Amino acid sequence: MKSLVKVLSVLVVFMFFGLIVGGPVSAEEGIKVGIVLPTTGSLAKFGEIERDAFLMAQEEINAAGGINGKTLDLLIEDTTGRPEVGRSVVEKLITKDKVVMVGGGYSSSVTYATAGVCQQNRIPFLVNTGSADKITTSGWDYIFRLNPPVSKYASAIESLLAEVVKPKTVAILYENSLFGTKGAKSFSTLCDKMGYKVLLKEGYEHGGIDFKPVLVQVKQANPDVVYMISYIMDASLLMKQAKELKLTPKMFIGGAAGFTLPEFKENAGVASEDVISATLWHQVLPFPGAMEFYDKFKARFNKSVDYHGAEAYAACYVIADVLKRTKSLKADDIKAALAATDMMTVFGPVKFTTWGKMKNQNKVATYVVQWLNGKLELVWPADLATKKFVYPVDWLKIWGY
């Protein structure tokens, strides 16, 4: 009997100090949420900026009391930018780590693959960057998207072209990916609607080092506008090699993605100057906390942040809001809480609705930015602009010829 009492006493002590197998005992265990991002590989720059924004938001949320007294625990997994890896890591998060929901999602191809796994396992997935239309046009009820679909990226570009640039001809260059092909198709449809003749529409393989053959074709076609849908290294090389070939359209336009990251300016150098791009966010937009987020991120990580970081930061706050409101941590209750979301974030308003062929899709505006004196400035719409849109552009003078 004395031995039994001694054993029980020892167990009580171990439990008190949190030393039993399984780790510290807490009155309130954390709530695990999986985040899938490319933190290594060719897309790592995008994944890093989003990871940093997620973690910054997580710290703030937990410092403010967490999720009804429980901590928000983000389990970040590296997709390496490949769909098969994305599927594998999200399966691990669901089956082994027992996350209650999934967030993140960069690269349309990877996001579509991971979304399929989440839908099959009936686990809610809040996408914050993957933009291919079919992510929210596949009828999946467990998939929600905070950012706009790629088919809407050029909405603000459309009005700028119509009111200011007024091109007659266009060349479209795009990465042969889910993101690139859909974006090129959508912009081509826009050109048809606006009466712009598409002289050339050419895809390329991601990660190439010599774009001169296709750029020579563009120069021979002599379009008024060159529209490019590219990730960071491709975007930088396209502009550097366009400069070398003295390719001088009326305007170079990026379809967001690689053209808005700080690394675009660093890698392309003077060839980035005066290039414009679609964007989904800018820190001067009149959203509560937008500039504060930008300043905090820059102070902490010593670099600027674009829409990718804002999407991730906002998504983390949406996740926290959903988990605070859900009736339970069961998947269907979390899904219902996501569907009822109606909140303002640094990225703008978030409300998931059905419109067109989209399901559980947030509806937000897009904007136009331009690299001016080494800074990414908001130039369109004019009433929100930080700087006046520079046009026309003397490319040869800017490039030092």
N, C-alpha and C positions, 0 to 999 in steps of 0.2 A: 504493500500500500504506500509506504514511504517512497519507494522507487517511482511509483506512478505519479505521486505528487511532485517529485523532483523533476520528472520529465515534462509534466504540464507546466511547471514554473518556468523551465528553460524555454519552452515554446512561446509562452506569454512574453518573455523578455525579448526573444528574437522577433516576434511580431511587432512589439512596441518599437523596436529600433529599425524595423523594416529590413531585416537581414535574412528572411526566409527566401527560398528559391523563387525566382520570379521578380526580384527587385523590390524596391521600397514600396511599402504599403501607404497609400494615400487615401484620404477621405473622399477625394474626388479624382478619379482617373481621367486622363486626357482623352479627347475625341480625335481619332485618327482619320485624316483625310489624305488621299494619295494625290500627288502632283506629278504629272509627266511632262518632261521638258528635255530638249537636247542640250546637255551641258558639256558634251565632248563632240568631236567631229566638225564638219564644215558649217554646221548651223549653231555652233556653240555660243557665238556672240549674242545671238538672239536669246538662247536659253539662259545664259548667264544674267542678262539684264532682267529677265522675268523672274528667275530664281531669287535674285537680290531683292526685287520688289516684293515678292511673296513673303520672304523672310522678314523684311522690314515691317510689313503689315502684320504678320503673325506676332512679332514682338510687341507692337503697339496694342493689338487686340488682347493679348494675354496680360499685359501690364494694366489694362483697363478692366480686368476681371474675367477675361476669357469668355467662354460659352456658358453662361449661367453658373459661374463658379468653377467650371472645368477648363483645363487648358486646351487650346487648339493645337494639335500636333500634326504638322505637315510632314509627310513622308515623301521626299522628292526622289524620283527615279529618273535616270538618264535613258532617253530613247535612242541616243546617238544619231538622231535624225533619220532612222530607218524604220519602216512600218513593221517589219517582223520583230524587231527589238521592242517597239512600242507595244505590240500585242503581248509579248512575253512579260514585260514589266507590269503591265496593267493587270494581267492574270495573277501575277504574284501579289500585287497589292490587294486584290479582291479575295483570293483564296487563302493566302498565307497570312498577310498582315491584317486582314479583316477590316479594311477601311470602310467607312460608312458612305463615302462618296468620292468622286475623283474630280480634279480640276487641272488646269494647265492646258496643254494641247498646242504645240507649235509645229508648223508644216502641215499643209492640208492632207498630204498622203498619209502621214503618221497619225494625224488626228482622226481621219476617217477610219483607219484600222483600229485604233484604240476605242473609238466611239462604238464600233461594231461589237467589240468585246463587252463593253459596258452594257449595251442594249441587250445582248444575249444573256448576260448575268443579272439583268434588272437592277443595275447600280447607277444612280444618278451621276451624270458627268456634266460639269459646267465648263464649256470651252471658252477660252478667252482670246485666242488668236487664230487658230486654224480656220481658214476662210472659204474653202471650196463650198459652193452652194449646196452640194448634195449631203453635206454634214447635217443640214437642217431641212432638206427636202426629201429625205428618205422615209419620212413618216415615223421616225423613232421617237417614242414618248419619254425616254429617260435621258435624252440628250438636249441640253440647253446651250444657247450661244449668246455671249455678251457682246462680242464684236460684230460688225456688219459682214455680210457675205461678200466675196470678191466681186460679184457682179455689180455691187453698189459702190465700189471703191472710187470710180471715176465720176461720181455724181457732181462734185464741185468742179472738177476739171472740165466737165461738159459746159458749164456756164462760163468759165474763164475763156475757153476756146471760142465760144459763140460770141461773147461780148468784146473780147480784146484781141486775141491772136488771129481769129478768123482764117484758119487754114483752108486750103483746097485739097491738099494731098497729105497722106500719112504713111509711115512705115511702122510696122509693129514687130518688135523682137521680144521673144519670151522663152523662159525656161520650159523644157518639156517635162512638166510636172503637173499634178492635179491643180495646184494653185496657178501656175503659169498658163496652162492651156485654157482654163475657164476664164481667167482674166483677159487673155487675148481675144477669146471669142466674144466676151461681153463688150470689150472696147471696139472690136470690129463691127458689132451690131450698132453701137453708138454712132460710129462713123457713117454707117449706112443711113441711119436716121437723120443725121445732121447734114448729109450730102457731101462728106469728105471722101475722096477716092483713096482706097487703100492700095498703094502701089506695090507693097511687099509685106508679107506676113510670114515670118520665119522663126521656127523654134530652134533651140540649141540645147546641148546636154550640159547640165549643171557641173561646174568645176573645171571648165575648159580654161586654157591659157592663151589661146589665140583666136580672137573674134574678128580679126581683120578680113578674112574672106567674106563673111556676111556683111561686115561694115562697108567693104568695097561695093557690094551690091546695093547697099543703101545709098552710098554716095552717087553711084551711077543713076539710081532712080530719082535722086534729088527731091525728096519730099519736103514739105513745109514743116512737118512735125515728125520726130522720132519718139515713139512711145515704147518704153522698155519695162518688162516685168521680170525682176531679177532679185536674187539674194545678194548679200553684201559683197563677196569677192567678185562675183560676176558683174555687179553694178559698177564697181570701181574700175575693173579692167575694161569694160565697155566704154566708159567715158575717157579713160587714159588713151585707149587705142583710137577712139574717135578723134581725139585731139591730135594724135600723131598723123592721122590721115587727113587732117584739116576738113573734117566733115562738119558743115556749117548750116544746119537747118534753121528755120525761124526759132524753133524751141526744142530742147530735149526735155522729155517728161518721163518721170519714173512712176511706176504703179505701186508706190509705197514700198514695203519690205526693205530691201537693202539700201534704198535711196534716202532713208531718214535717220539711219543710225549714225552716231558720231564717227564711227570708223569709216564711213563713206568719204567724209572730208579728209580724214587722215590718210586713207589709202589712195584716193584719186587726186589729192592735192589741188592744184589750180584748175584741173579739169572738172572739179565739182562745182566751181563758182557759177552762179546764175541758173544752175539746173533746178527745175521745179519738180515737185512730186505730189501725188495724192498723199494725204495723211488722215489718220483717224482721230488725232488729238494734238493739242498744243497747250503748253502750260499757261498761256494767257487767256484761254477760253474761260468764260464766266461760270465755271463749275466750282462749288465750294471745296476749298482745299487743294485745288489743282496746282497753283503756284507754290504752295507750302510743300506739297509732295515733291515737286521738282527741286526746290531748294534743299530739302532734307536729303534727297537722293544724291544730289551733286556734292553736298558737304560730306556725306558719309563715304561715297565711293569715288569721289574726285573725278567724276565725269558726268556729262549731260545725260538726260534720259528722254526717250521719245515715246511714241504711243504704245510700244510693246510693254514698257515698264508700267505705264498707266493702266493698261488693260489688266496686267497681273495683280497690281496693287488693288485695283477696284474689285477684281474677282475674289480676292481673299476676303475683303469686307462683305461682299455678297454672300460668300460661303458662311462667314460668321453670322450674318443676319439670318440666313436660312436655318442654321443649326440652333439659333436662339428661339426661332419661331416654331420649329417642327414639333408635332405632338409627341413624337418618339424618334429614336434613331433608326427605325425601320426604313427600308428603302422607299416604300410607297409614301410614307409620311414626309420624308425629305423631298421626294418628287413633288408632292402637293405643296410644300412650303416654297419650293423653287417656282412653281407655277403661279403662286400668289405674290411673288416679289414685285415690289413697286417702291424703288428707293433712288436717291441721288448719290452719286459717287464722284470721285475726282475725274473719272472718265466721262461722266455725264449720267443721264437718267438710265435706269435699268428696269425694264419691264418686258417679260417674255410673252409674246403673242403669236398668233397665227395670221400671216398675211401672204398673199400670193400662194406660192407653193411651200413657203417656209412654215416650220412648226417650232414652237418654243424659241423664237428668234427675237432678240432685242433689236429695236429700230432706232438707229442713231445717224446723225449727219456726218459727212466727210468734209475735208478742207484741203486747201492747197498751200504748200510751203515752198520756199525758195532759199537756196544757199546764197547768202549775201554777206560779203566780207567775212567768210568763214563761219557764219552763224546760220542756223536754221530758223528762218523767220516765217511767220504766218502772213500770207499775202492775199488770201481769198477765202471767204467773201470779204469785200473791201471794208465793210462796216466793222469787221472783227480784226482787221489786219494790224500787225505790229510794224510793218514796213510796206511801202508802196511797191507793187509788182514792177520789177525791172523788165522793160520790153520796149523796143526791140533790143536784141543783144548783139554786140560786135564780138563774136567768139574769138576771132583771130587776135584782136587787140587784148582781150582778157587772157588768152593763152600765151601772149608774149611774142607773137609772130610779127 
